[in-house]
Amino acid sequence: MSTYNTSEFRKGLKVQIDVNHFIMIEFQFVKPGKVQDLYK
């Protein structure tokens, strides 16, 4: 089993959580002013 950091997210990434399979179709990196950066 491999693990991913949020910095490794990309469109088309395939992951398995428990028995379910998911493909990342989009993601968004947000860098708001004074708070921590985040990925949506």
C-alpha positions in Angstrom: 0.0 0.0 0.0 1.4 3.4 -0.9 0.6 6.8 0.6 0.4 10.2 -1.1 1.1 13.7 0.2 -1.3 16.4 -0.9 1.6 17.8 -3.0 1.4 14.7 -5.1 -2.2 15.2 -6.1 -2.8 15.4 -9.8 -5.7 15.0 -12.2 -6.2 11.3 -13.0 -4.7 10.0 -9.8 -6.4 6.6 -8.9 -6.7 5.7 -5.3 -8.4 2.9 -3.3 -10.0 3.6 0.1 -11.2 0.5 1.8 -12.8 -1.5 -1.1 -13.8 1.6 -3.1 -11.8 2.9 -6.1 -11.7 6.6 -6.9 -10.2 8.7 -9.7 -9.3 12.4 -9.0 -11.0 14.3 -11.7 -10.1 17.8 -10.5 -8.5 19.6 -7.6 -7.8 23.1 -6.6 -4.9 24.6 -4.6 -6.1 27.6 -2.6 -3.6 30.1 -0.9 -5.8 32.4 1.2 -4.1 35.4 2.9 -3.2 34.7 6.5 -4.3 31.1 6.9 -2.7 27.8 5.8 -2.7 26.7 2.2 -5.1 24.0 1.2 -6.1 21.6 -1.5 -9.8 21.2 -2.4 
